[in-house]
Amino acid sequence: MEYVKLIIRRFARNRVYTIINIGGLAIALTVALLIYSHVVKEWQTDRFHVGGEHIYRVTCQHPGYDYWSTEFCSPMAENAGKEIPGVKDYVRLVAPQSFLVKNEQTGEFFSEDRCIYTDPQFFSVLSFPLIAGTVDSATGPAWAVLSERIARKYFGNEPAVGQTLTLRYPEGPEEMNYQVVAVMKDMPDRSSIQADILLDFRQIEELYLYGAGNALTTLLELEPQADITAIENEIPVMEGRYSEYEKEQKKIVRLQPLRDIYLYSGHIRDYEDVFSYGSFRFDYVLGGIALLILILASCNYLMIKMAQLHKNGAVFAIQRCFGAGDRTIRRQVFMEIAMHTGLALGIAIGLFFTLHPYFVGIVSPQHVYALTLTKEEWVLFGMLIIVFVLGLGYLLSLWLLKRLDRNGIKRSIKPVSGVFDLKQGLLVGQMCIFCGLLFASVVLVKQMNFVRHKPIGFDNRNVLCVEWPGDEDIIYPVKEALLNHPDISAVTNGRPLPIGNWVMYDVYDVEKPDRKIRSSALLGDTSYLQTYRMRLLEGRNYRKKWGNYFGVVQQGEVVINRKMVQELGLKNPVGTVLNYGPSTLTVVGVVEDFHYQSLYQPVNPVLIGADLVGYDSNLNIRYREGKRQAVLDYLRNYFKENYTGIMMQYTEYSYSDLYARDIALVKMIHILTVLAILISGMGIFAFSMFVAESRTKEIAMRKISGATEMQVIGLLNQSFISKMAVACLAGIPVAYYAMHFWLQGFAYRTTVNWWLFAVDVGVSIALVVSISSWQSWRAASVNPVDALKDE
C-alpha cells in the first residue's frame, strides 16, 4: 500500500509526464484492440464448422488461363459422391440472387438479395443450426429454409414452418411458391457464406446440366483418410466420361480447404461469387501497423520513464542506501507501469466500444459486422497486455538497476547531463516509425488519386444501368421512348462498364489458326460506343445482322481494341475475319484501349459487338449533367405505368466499390499516421521538456556569455533535427520498399518521385521543430540569474 501511495504522489508531482504516458498508451492500446478484434474475426471465419478440416471447395484452371475458377456443372458433385472413393458428401451452391418476397399479410413485395439455391445436405455438411423444422434428402420439392430474421419479417410471431413463401424475380411478374420446411439461426458474421433464404436446388437443376451453359460452386466433404491428390486427378477424368466438351477442356482440378476460402482466394475469378472474401495481405498490413503503433508507444513510454528515472535517480539511490534491495526497486517499477497500463487500458476499452462501429465501417464497408470477440479472445488479449507490461517492466528495472550499480549512490545523486544514450535511441526509433508512416500515407494518396483520375478510355459518369424486364422485342421500343426524354442523351442495351470477373474466350484470325489469343467479349447494341463515348481509331461502328441474341450466331460484325490488334499481329485489322467459338466475326473498327476492368488488371484484348452469343437485359442510360434525380423519377414513373408489380433496379459505377479494400487501407494509414504523429509528438514534447530542464545551467551560462534567445533555441532544436534526419534515413527506405511491394498489385501505378522523399523529410523536420521549439523558447526566455540561483 505504501508503494501505491508513493507512486500516486509521483504521478501528482509529474502530471504532464503522467498524462503523456497514459495518453500515449491509451491511444496505442485502442488501436491494437480495434485491429485485434478485426483480424481475429477475419482469421476465425469459417472455423466454426464441425469437421471443417474435411470440407473442400472444388476449383479448376483451364490450360492457357492465368486464374482459377470454381464453376462446375451440377452432375459433377453427384457423380463424384457415387464414383470417387473418399468423397463422403457434397453441397452445390448457386451464387446469391435477388428475389421479391411477398408479405402475405399486406400483399407487398420486398427485395431480398441473399437467396441461395442449394442441396438439403447443406445443413449436414455445414454447421448452420436449425431452430425449427428439418430438411433432408426426403424433403419434398420446392422447399425453403429461412433465417430467423426473415421468418420474423414475413410471418411475425406465427410459426414459419409449413407456411408458403411466394417469390418473384425482380424483372418478371411470374410468382413461384415454396414451402417453408425449416428456420435456421441467422448466419454468423464469421461465415463467408451469407444467406437469408435457402431454396431447393432441384427447382433449377436442369439449368446447370452439362451443355446448359451455366455453372455453380461445389463443396465436397471427404473421409478423414481420403487421398486428396487422387480425387483431384479423378474429377476431370470422371467429367470426361459424361461430357465430350469437358473431356476436351483438359482442366486442372484442385481442392481448396473450406477454412482457406475467405482469406486465400485472390487467384479465383468467378462470374458470380457464392462466398465473400477477405484479404490476408490486408490483415497482415493492419497487424503490422498495430505492432508499429505499439512499438511507437512503447518507445515513447520507455523514453519518458527513463528520463524521469534518470532525473529522479537520487530517490532510488537513497532507498538503496537505506537497505532497499533489487527486488524492492523492481517491484516499484513494475507497480508503476502496471498502474499506468491499467489506467490506459480502461480508457482504451471505453474508446474501443465507442469507436468499433466506425472502425468496421472503414475496414469492412461492404460487410458491416457487430462486435464478436469471445471470452477466450478477450483472455488472449489480456495475456498479451500482461506480456507487454512485463516486457516494459523488465527493461526499465534492468536499466535502472544497472545504472545504480554502475554509478553508485554518489554519482546517482548528482545532476544529470544532457546526453541520454538509450533514451535518444528510443526517440530516433519512434521518429523513424512516424516518418515511415507519413511516407506511406503520401504514396497511398498519390496512387489512389492516380487510379481515380487516370483516363480509362470510356466515360461512365452520368450513366444509370437499369435491369429491364423482357427481351429485345420490348427493349428496343423502350429505347426509342426513353430517348424522347430531354434529359436522356443516349441509351444502349449491353454489358455495363466496368465489368468484374469475366469469361475469356479463344479468338484467332481464320487465316492464322495457330495464333490463338484469350479475349473478353462485350455484348452491346449499336449505341454502345456512343453511350460510353469510346473513340474509334479506324473503321466504323458495327451493325446488327441478327434479329435476337439467342442461338448460335454464324456471322457478325465486331469492333476490337488496339491490344487485340497487337496480339494478333494485324497490320490491316479492318476486314479481318475472326473465329470466336462457333461464330465468325468481321472486324469493322478499332477502338483505343480502355480499362473495362479495374486497374488491378492490365488491358486485355476485347471484342465488342451486337451479334455475340448471349443476352443482356441491362439498359445503360446516359443522362445530362445534373439531371440524375429527374431521370430517376421519370424511370420510376415509367416502370409504375408500364410494368405493374415489377421493381426498378439500377446500379451506377462506384469507385469506392471497385477499390474498396485499398480505399480502406488508405483511410486506415491516414488515421494511424495522424495517431503516430500525435503519440510521437507527445513524446518529443515531453523529451524537450526534460532536455530543457536538464540543461538549465548551460542555457543560463550561454545567455550570460551573450547568446541570444534564437541562438539558444537553435542549439536545443539542433539535436532534434539531427535525430529526425537519421530517422528519415532509416525509416523512409523501409517504407519505400513496402509501398513498392503494394504498388505491384496494380497493373497501372503511379511513380514514386524524388520530391516525395523531400516532402516527407521536410514535413517530418518541420513537425519536430514546431513541437520542440515551444519548450526551447520557454527555456531560453528564463532569466539566467534566476536559473543559476535555482540551480
NORKABEL-V415348 format. One record per residue. N is the residue number from 1. SS is DSSP state (A for helix, B for strand, O for the rest). PSI is psi as a letter, one per 20 degrees, with the letter a starting at -180 (NA if undefined). BURIAL is b if it has 16 or more other C-alpha atoms within 10 Angstrom, else e. Layout:
n->(N & N)
ss->(SS & SS)
psi->(PSI & PSI)
burial->(BURIAL & BURIAL)
This chain:
n->(1 & 2 & 3 & 4 & 5 & 6 & 7 & 8 & 9 & 10 & 11 & 12 & 13 & 14 & 15 & 16 & 17 & 18 & 19 & 20 & 21 & 22 & 23 & 24 & 25 & 26 & 27 & 28 & 29 & 30 & 31 & 32 & 33 & 34 & 35 & 36 & 37 & 38 & 39 & 40 & 41 & 42 & 43 & 44 & 45 & 46 & 47 & 48 & 49 & 50 & 51 & 52 & 53 & 54 & 55 & 56 & 57 & 58 & 59 & 60 & 61 & 62 & 63 & 64 & 65 & 66 & 67 & 68 & 69 & 70 & 71 & 72 & 73 & 74 & 75 & 76 & 77 & 78 & 79 & 80 & 81 & 82 & 83 & 84 & 85 & 86 & 87 & 88 & 89 & 90 & 91 & 92 & 93 & 94 & 95 & 96 & 97 & 98 & 99 & 100 & 101 & 102 & 103 & 104 & 105 & 106 & 107 & 108 & 109 & 110 & 111 & 112 & 113 & 114 & 115 & 116 & 117 & 118 & 119 & 120 & 121 & 122 & 123 & 124 & 125 & 126 & 127 & 128 & 129 & 130 & 131 & 132 & 133 & 134 & 135 & 136 & 137 & 138 & 139 & 140 & 141 & 142 & 143 & 144 & 145 & 146 & 147 & 148 & 149 & 150 & 151 & 152 & 153 & 154 & 155 & 156 & 157 & 158 & 159 & 160 & 161 & 162 & 163 & 164 & 165 & 166 & 167 & 168 & 169 & 170 & 171 & 172 & 173 & 174 & 175 & 176 & 177 & 178 & 179 & 180 & 181 & 182 & 183 & 184 & 185 & 186 & 187 & 188 & 189 & 190 & 191 & 192 & 193 & 194 & 195 & 196 & 197 & 198 & 199 & 200 & 201 & 202 & 203 & 204 & 205 & 206 & 207 & 208 & 209 & 210 & 211 & 212 & 213 & 214 & 215 & 216 & 217 & 218 & 219 & 220 & 221 & 222 & 223 & 224 & 225 & 226 & 227 & 228 & 229 & 230 & 231 & 232 & 233 & 234 & 235 & 236 & 237 & 238 & 239 & 240 & 241 & 242 & 243 & 244 & 245 & 246 & 247 & 248 & 249 & 250 & 251 & 252 & 253 & 254 & 255 & 256 & 257 & 258 & 259 & 260 & 261 & 262 & 263 & 264 & 265 & 266 & 267 & 268 & 269 & 270 & 271 & 272 & 273 & 274 & 275 & 276 & 277 & 278 & 279 & 280 & 281 & 282 & 283 & 284 & 285 & 286 & 287 & 288 & 289 & 290 & 291 & 292 & 293 & 294 & 295 & 296 & 297 & 298 & 299 & 300 & 301 & 302 & 303 & 304 & 305 & 306 & 307 & 308 & 309 & 310 & 311 & 312 & 313 & 314 & 315 & 316 & 317 & 318 & 319 & 320 & 321 & 322 & 323 & 324 & 325 & 326 & 327 & 328 & 329 & 330 & 331 & 332 & 333 & 334 & 335 & 336 & 337 & 338 & 339 & 340 & 341 & 342 & 343 & 344 & 345 & 346 & 347 & 348 & 349 & 350 & 351 & 352 & 353 & 354 & 355 & 356 & 357 & 358 & 359 & 360 & 361 & 362 & 363 & 364 & 365 & 366 & 367 & 368 & 369 & 370 & 371 & 372 & 373 & 374 & 375 & 376 & 377 & 378 & 379 & 380 & 381 & 382 & 383 & 384 & 385 & 386 & 387 & 388 & 389 & 390 & 391 & 392 & 393 & 394 & 395 & 396 & 397 & 398 & 399 & 400 & 401 & 402 & 403 & 404 & 405 & 406 & 407 & 408 & 409 & 410 & 411 & 412 & 413 & 414 & 415 & 416 & 417 & 418 & 419 & 420 & 421 & 422 & 423 & 424 & 425 & 426 & 427 & 428 & 429 & 430 & 431 & 432 & 433 & 434 & 435 & 436 & 437 & 438 & 439 & 440 & 441 & 442 & 443 & 444 & 445 & 446 & 447 & 448 & 449 & 450 & 451 & 452 & 453 & 454 & 455 & 456 & 457 & 458 & 459 & 460 & 461 & 462 & 463 & 464 & 465 & 466 & 467 & 468 & 469 & 470 & 471 & 472 & 473 & 474 & 475 & 476 & 477 & 478 & 479 & 480 & 481 & 482 & 483 & 484 & 485 & 486 & 487 & 488 & 489 & 490 & 491 & 492 & 493 & 494 & 495 & 496 & 497 & 498 & 499 & 500 & 501 & 502 & 503 & 504 & 505 & 506 & 507 & 508 & 509 & 510 & 511 & 512 & 513 & 514 & 515 & 516 & 517 & 518 & 519 & 520 & 521 & 522 & 523 & 524 & 525 & 526 & 527 & 528 & 529 & 530 & 531 & 532 & 533 & 534 & 535 & 536 & 537 & 538 & 539 & 540 & 541 & 542 & 543 & 544 & 545 & 546 & 547 & 548 & 549 & 550 & 551 & 552 & 553 & 554 & 555 & 556 & 557 & 558 & 559 & 560 & 561 & 562 & 563 & 564 & 565 & 566 & 567 & 568 & 569 & 570 & 571 & 572 & 573 & 574 & 575 & 576 & 577 & 578 & 579 & 580 & 581 & 582 & 583 & 584 & 585 & 586 & 587 & 588 & 589 & 590 & 591 & 592 & 593 & 594 & 595 & 596 & 597 & 598 & 599 & 600 & 601 & 602 & 603 & 604 & 605 & 606 & 607 & 608 & 609 & 610 & 611 & 612 & 613 & 614 & 615 & 616 & 617 & 618 & 619 & 620 & 621 & 622 & 623 & 624 & 625 & 626 & 627 & 628 & 629 & 630 & 631 & 632 & 633 & 634 & 635 & 636 & 637 & 638 & 639 & 640 & 641 & 642 & 643 & 644 & 645 & 646 & 647 & 648 & 649 & 650 & 651 & 652 & 653 & 654 & 655 & 656 & 657 & 658 & 659 & 660 & 661 & 662 & 663 & 664 & 665 & 666 & 667 & 668 & 669 & 670 & 671 & 672 & 673 & 674 & 675 & 676 & 677 & 678 & 679 & 680 & 681 & 682 & 683 & 684 & 685 & 686 & 687 & 688 & 689 & 690 & 691 & 692 & 693 & 694 & 695 & 696 & 697 & 698 & 699 & 700 & 701 & 702 & 703 & 704 & 705 & 706 & 707 & 708 & 709 & 710 & 711 & 712 & 713 & 714 & 715 & 716 & 717 & 718 & 719 & 720 & 721 & 722 & 723 & 724 & 725 & 726 & 727 & 728 & 729 & 730 & 731 & 732 & 733 & 734 & 735 & 736 & 737 & 738 & 739 & 740 & 741 & 742 & 743 & 744 & 745 & 746 & 747 & 748 & 749 & 750 & 751 & 752 & 753 & 754 & 755 & 756 & 757 & 758 & 759 & 760 & 761 & 762 & 763 & 764 & 765 & 766 & 767 & 768 & 769 & 770 & 771 & 772 & 773 & 774 & 775 & 776 & 777 & 778 & 779 & 780 & 781 & 782 & 783 & 784 & 785 & 786 & 787 & 788 & 789 & 790 & 791)
ss->(O & A & A & A & A & A & A & A & A & A & A & A & A & O & A & A & A & A & A & A & A & A & A & A & A & A & A & A & A & A & A & A & A & A & A & A & A & A & A & A & A & A & A & O & O & O & O & O & O & O & O & A & A & A & B & B & B & B & B & B & B & O & O & O & O & O & O & B & B & O & O & B & O & O & A & A & A & A & A & A & A & A & A & O & O & O & B & B & B & B & B & B & B & O & O & O & B & B & B & B & B & B & O & O & O & O & O & O & B & B & B & B & B & B & B & B & B & B & O & O & O & A & A & A & A & O & O & O & O & B & B & B & B & O & O & O & O & O & O & O & O & O & B & B & B & B & B & A & A & A & A & A & A & A & A & O & O & O & O & O & O & O & O & B & B & B & B & B & O & O & O & O & O & O & B & B & B & B & B & B & B & B & B & B & O & O & O & O & O & O & O & O & O & O & O & O & B & B & B & B & A & A & A & O & A & A & A & A & O & O & O & O & O & O & O & B & B & B & B & B & B & B & O & O & O & O & O & A & A & A & A & A & A & A & A & A & A & A & A & A & A & A & O & A & A & A & A & A & A & O & O & B & B & B & B & B & B & A & A & A & A & O & O & O & O & O & O & B & O & O & O & O & O & O & O & O & O & O & O & A & A & A & A & A & A & A & A & A & A & A & A & A & A & A & A & A & A & A & A & A & A & A & A & A & A & A & A & A & A & A & A & O & A & A & A & A & A & A & A & A & A & O & O & O & O & A & A & A & A & A & A & A & A & A & A & A & A & A & A & A & A & A & A & A & A & A & A & A & A & A & A & A & A & A & A & A & A & A & A & A & A & A & A & O & O & O & O & O & O & O & O & O & O & O & A & A & A & A & A & A & A & A & A & A & A & A & A & A & A & A & A & A & A & A & A & A & A & A & A & A & A & A & A & A & A & A & A & A & A & A & A & A & A & O & O & O & O & O & O & O & A & A & A & A & A & A & A & A & A & A & A & A & A & A & A & A & A & A & A & A & A & A & A & A & A & A & A & A & A & A & A & A & A & O & O & O & O & O & O & O & O & O & B & B & B & B & B & O & O & O & O & A & A & A & A & A & A & A & A & A & A & A & A & O & O & O & O & B & B & B & B & B & B & B & O & O & O & O & O & O & O & O & O & O & B & B & B & B & B & O & O & O & O & O & O & O & B & B & B & B & B & B & B & B & O & O & O & A & A & A & A & O & O & O & O & B & B & B & B & O & O & O & O & O & O & O & O & O & O & O & O & O & O & O & B & B & B & B & B & B & B & A & A & A & A & A & A & A & O & O & O & O & O & O & O & O & B & B & B & B & O & O & B & B & B & B & B & B & B & B & B & O & O & O & O & O & O & O & O & O & O & O & O & O & O & B & B & B & B & O & O & O & O & O & O & O & O & B & B & B & B & B & B & O & O & O & O & A & A & A & A & A & A & A & A & A & A & A & A & A & A & A & O & O & O & O & O & O & O & B & B & O & O & O & A & A & A & A & O & A & A & A & A & A & A & A & A & A & A & A & A & A & A & A & A & A & A & A & A & A & A & A & A & A & A & A & A & A & A & A & A & A & A & A & O & A & A & A & A & A & A & A & A & A & O & O & O & O & A & A & A & A & A & A & A & A & A & A & A & A & A & A & A & A & A & A & A & A & A & A & A & A & A & A & A & A & A & A & A & A & A & A & A & O & O & O & O & O & O & O & O & O & O & A & A & A & A & A & A & A & A & A & A & A & A & A & A & A & A & A & A & A & A & A & A & A & A & A & A & A & O & O & O & A & A & A & A & A & A & A & O)
psi->(h & h & g & g & g & g & g & g & h & h & g & h & h & l & g & g & g & g & g & g & g & g & g & g & h & g & g & g & h & g & g & g & g & g & h & g & h & g & h & g & g & g & i & i & p & j & j & i & p & p & j & h & i & j & p & q & p & p & r & q & p & q & p & i & q & j & r & r & r & j & o & q & q & h & h & g & g & g & h & g & h & h & h & p & p & i & o & g & r & q & p & p & p & p & q & p & r & p & q & p & p & p & o & h & h & i & j & q & p & q & p & p & j & m & p & p & p & a & q & h & j & h & i & h & g & q & m & o & q & p & i & p & r & q & p & a & h & i & p & r & r & l & r & q & p & q & r & g & g & h & g & h & g & i & j & c & i & q & p & h & p & i & r & p & p & p & q & q & q & h & j & q & i & p & q & p & p & q & p & o & i & q & p & r & q & p & p & q & h & k & p & i & p & o & q & h & p & p & q & o & h & h & h & j & h & h & i & j & r & p & i & i & j & r & r & a & q & p & p & p & p & q & q & h & j & q & o & g & g & h & g & h & h & h & g & h & g & g & h & h & h & i & p & h & g & h & h & i & h & l & q & p & p & q & p & p & q & h & i & i & g & g & h & l & k & h & i & p & o & q & g & q & p & h & q & q & q & b & o & h & g & g & h & g & g & g & g & g & g & g & g & g & g & g & g & g & h & g & g & g & g & g & g & g & h & h & g & g & h & g & h & k & h & h & g & h & g & h & g & h & h & j & j & p & a & h & g & g & g & h & g & g & g & g & g & g & g & h & g & g & h & g & g & h & h & g & g & g & g & g & h & g & h & g & i & g & h & h & g & h & h & g & h & m & h & i & m & p & q & r & p & k & p & r & g & h & h & g & g & g & g & h & h & h & g & g & g & g & g & h & g & g & g & g & g & g & h & g & g & g & h & h & g & g & h & g & h & r & g & g & h & h & h & q & q & q & a & j & p & k & d & h & h & h & g & h & g & h & g & h & h & g & g & h & h & g & h & g & g & g & g & g & g & g & g & g & g & h & h & g & g & h & i & p & p & j & i & r & o & j & q & k & p & p & o & p & o & p & q & r & a & i & h & h & g & g & h & g & g & h & g & h & i & i & p & h & j & p & h & q & p & q & o & a & p & q & q & r & r & c & p & q & q & q & q & p & q & q & p & h & i & m & i & i & m & q & r & p & q & r & p & o & p & q & a & i & j & g & h & g & g & j & l & q & p & p & h & r & b & r & q & q & q & p & h & q & h & r & i & q & a & o & p & g & q & r & q & q & p & r & r & h & g & h & g & g & h & i & l & p & h & n & h & p & i & p & p & q & p & n & c & j & q & p & p & p & p & i & r & p & q & q & p & q & n & i & a & r & j & h & q & r & p & r & q & q & p & p & r & i & k & q & p & a & q & p & j & p & p & o & o & p & r & q & p & j & k & g & h & g & g & g & g & g & g & g & h & g & g & h & h & i & m & p & j & p & p & p & p & q & r & q & p & o & g & h & h & h & k & g & g & h & g & g & g & g & g & g & g & g & g & h & g & g & h & g & h & g & g & h & g & g & g & g & g & g & h & h & g & g & g & g & h & i & k & g & g & g & g & g & h & h & h & h & i & j & p & r & g & h & h & g & g & h & g & h & h & g & h & h & g & h & g & h & g & g & g & g & h & g & h & g & h & g & h & g & g & g & h & g & g & h & h & i & i & p & h & p & q & r & q & n & r & h & h & h & g & g & g & g & g & g & g & g & g & g & g & g & g & h & g & h & h & g & h & g & g & g & h & h & i & q & p & h & g & h & g & h & g & h & NA)
burial->(e & e & e & e & e & e & b & e & e & e & b & e & e & e & e & e & b & b & e & b & b & b & b & b & b & b & b & b & b & b & b & b & b & b & b & b & b & b & b & b & b & b & b & e & b & b & b & e & b & e & e & b & e & b & b & b & b & b & b & b & b & e & e & e & e & e & e & b & b & b & b & b & b & b & e & b & b & e & e & b & b & e & e & e & e & b & b & b & b & b & b & b & b & b & b & b & b & e & b & b & b & b & b & e & e & e & e & e & b & b & b & b & e & b & b & b & b & b & b & b & e & b & b & e & b & b & b & b & e & b & e & b & e & b & b & e & e & e & e & e & e & b & b & b & b & b & b & b & e & b & b & e & e & b & b & e & e & e & e & b & b & e & b & b & b & b & b & b & b & b & b & b & b & e & e & e & e & b & b & b & b & b & b & b & e & b & b & b & b & b & b & b & b & b & b & b & b & b & b & b & b & e & e & e & e & e & e & b & b & b & e & e & e & e & b & b & b & b & b & b & b & b & e & e & e & e & e & b & e & e & b & b & e & b & b & b & e & b & b & b & e & e & e & e & e & b & e & e & e & e & b & e & b & b & b & b & b & b & b & b & b & b & b & b & b & e & e & b & b & b & e & b & b & b & b & e & b & b & b & b & e & b & b & e & e & b & b & e & b & b & b & b & b & b & b & b & b & b & b & b & b & b & b & b & b & b & b & e & b & b & b & e & b & b & e & b & b & e & e & b & e & e & e & e & e & e & e & e & b & b & e & b & b & b & b & b & b & b & b & b & b & b & e & b & b & e & b & b & b & e & b & b & e & e & e & b & e & e & b & b & e & b & b & b & b & e & e & e & b & e & e & e & e & e & e & e & e & e & e & e & b & e & e & e & b & e & e & b & b & e & e & b & b & e & e & b & b & e & e & b & b & e & b & b & e & e & e & e & b & e & e & b & b & e & e & b & e & e & e & e & e & e & b & b & e & b & b & b & b & b & b & b & b & b & b & b & b & b & b & b & b & b & b & b & b & b & b & b & e & e & b & e & e & e & e & b & b & b & b & b & e & b & b & b & b & b & b & b & b & e & e & b & e & e & b & b & e & e & b & e & e & b & b & e & e & e & b & b & e & b & b & b & b & b & b & b & b & b & e & e & e & e & e & e & b & e & b & b & b & b & e & e & e & e & e & b & b & b & b & b & b & b & b & b & b & b & b & b & b & b & b & b & e & b & e & b & e & e & e & e & b & b & b & b & e & e & e & b & b & e & e & e & b & e & b & b & b & b & b & b & b & b & b & b & b & e & e & b & e & e & e & e & b & b & e & b & b & b & b & b & e & e & e & b & b & b & b & b & b & b & b & b & b & b & b & b & b & b & b & b & e & e & b & b & b & b & b & b & b & b & b & b & b & e & b & b & b & b & b & b & b & b & b & b & e & e & e & b & e & e & b & e & e & e & e & e & e & b & b & e & e & e & b & e & b & b & b & b & e & e & e & e & b & e & e & e & e & b & b & b & b & b & b & b & b & b & b & b & b & b & e & b & b & b & b & b & b & b & b & b & b & b & b & b & b & b & b & b & b & b & b & b & b & b & b & b & b & b & b & b & e & b & b & e & e & e & e & e & b & e & e & b & b & b & e & b & b & e & e & b & b & e & b & b & b & e & b & b & e & b & b & b & e & b & b & b & e & e & b & b & e & e & b & e & e & e & e & b & b & b & e & e & e & e & e & b & b & e & e & b & b & e & e & b & b & e & b & b & b & e & b & b & b & e & b & b & b & e & b & b & b & e & e & b & e & e & b & e & e & e & e)
